[in-house]
Amino acid sequence: MREIDILNFLLDLSPELKSTYDLYQDLLFALQTKNLDRFNHLLEIEHPLISPELQTAFQTFKMYQSYIKNMLTTPYTNGPIEGINNKIKVIKRIAFGYRSFYHFKFRILMIQNLTKPKRKILAD
């Protein structure tokens, strides 16, 4: 069987699962396409058949609706900075501390491809 056939079989077994899955896919599409009107519409209408877990998520979406609106209407994100911070934390965890801040800074710049390691030229 193909994946879509398995999915359809499982969704046919439970109306709650089907409505939860369909709503999840609608929410995902609205967020990926940055469609604020569709997202707000999904939050406004009643969904009696969805699972309790998604109902809890919906309450959270309603609570943070203004922040989600900002995320969907502005092109800015802090994702790249968060990625850099995560890399720095991994370097610190692996190294258990550097004796020299210069070496620590150089390692960060090297991993971010902002500098190249200096190669020593050996004299013959």
C-alpha positions in Angstrom: 0.0 0.0 0.0 1.0 3.5 -0.6 1.4 6.1 2.2 -1.7 8.0 1.0 -3.8 4.8 1.0 -2.7 4.1 4.6 -3.4 7.7 5.6 -6.9 7.6 4.1 -7.6 4.2 5.7 -6.7 5.6 9.2 -8.6 8.8 8.7 -11.7 6.8 7.7 -11.5 5.0 11.1 -12.0 8.0 13.3 -14.0 11.2 12.6 -12.0 13.0 15.3 -8.7 12.0 13.7 -10.0 13.1 10.3 -11.2 16.5 11.5 -8.1 17.1 13.5 -5.8 16.2 10.6 -7.7 18.3 8.2 -7.6 21.3 10.5 -3.9 20.8 11.2 -3.2 20.7 7.4 -5.3 23.9 7.0 -3.3 25.7 9.7 0.0 24.5 8.3 -0.9 25.8 4.9 -2.1 29.2 6.3 1.2 29.6 8.2 3.4 28.4 5.3 1.8 30.8 2.8 1.6 33.6 5.5 -2.1 33.9 4.9 -3.2 35.9 7.9 -6.9 36.0 6.9 -7.1 32.3 6.6 -5.4 31.7 9.9 -7.7 34.2 11.7 -10.7 32.5 10.0 -9.6 29.1 11.3 -9.3 30.5 14.8 -12.7 32.1 14.8 -14.9 29.2 13.7 -15.9 26.4 16.1 -14.3 23.0 15.7 -16.2 20.5 17.9 -14.7 17.3 16.6 -11.0 18.1 17.1 -8.8 16.3 19.6 -8.3 17.8 23.1 -4.6 18.4 22.3 -5.4 20.5 19.3 -8.0 22.4 21.3 -5.3 23.3 23.8 -3.0 24.4 20.9 -5.9 26.5 19.6 -6.2 28.3 22.9 -2.5 29.0 22.8 -2.8 30.4 19.2 -5.7 32.6 20.4 -3.6 33.9 23.3 -0.6 34.7 21.1 -2.6 35.9 18.1 -1.0 39.4 18.0 2.5 37.9 18.0 1.5 35.4 15.2 0.1 38.3 13.2 3.5 40.1 13.5 5.3 37.0 12.4 3.1 36.6 9.3 3.2 40.3 8.3 6.9 41.1 8.7 9.7 39.5 6.7 12.1 39.5 9.6 13.1 36.5 11.6 15.6 35.7 14.4 16.1 32.2 13.1 19.6 32.8 11.8 20.8 34.4 15.0 19.3 31.5 17.1 21.2 29.1 14.8 24.5 30.9 15.5 23.8 31.0 19.2 23.2 27.2 19.1 26.5 26.6 17.4 28.3 28.7 19.9 26.7 26.7 22.8 27.8 23.5 21.1 31.3 24.7 20.8 31.4 25.7 24.4 30.0 22.3 25.5 32.4 20.3 23.4 35.5 22.3 24.4 34.7 22.6 28.1 36.0 26.1 28.0 38.9 27.7 26.2 41.9 29.2 27.9 42.1 31.9 25.4 39.1 34.0 24.3 41.0 34.7 21.0 40.9 30.9 20.2 37.3 30.7 21.2 36.3 33.6 19.0 38.5 32.3 16.1 36.7 28.9 16.3 33.3 30.6 16.1 34.3 32.7 13.1 35.8 29.6 11.5 32.7 27.6 11.9 30.6 30.4 10.5 32.9 30.6 7.5 33.8 34.2 8.3 37.5 33.5 8.4 39.9 30.9 7.2 42.5 29.1 9.3 46.0 30.5 8.9 48.4 27.9 7.5 52.0 27.9 8.6 54.4 27.7 5.7 57.4 25.5 6.6 60.7 26.7 5.3 62.7 24.0 3.5 
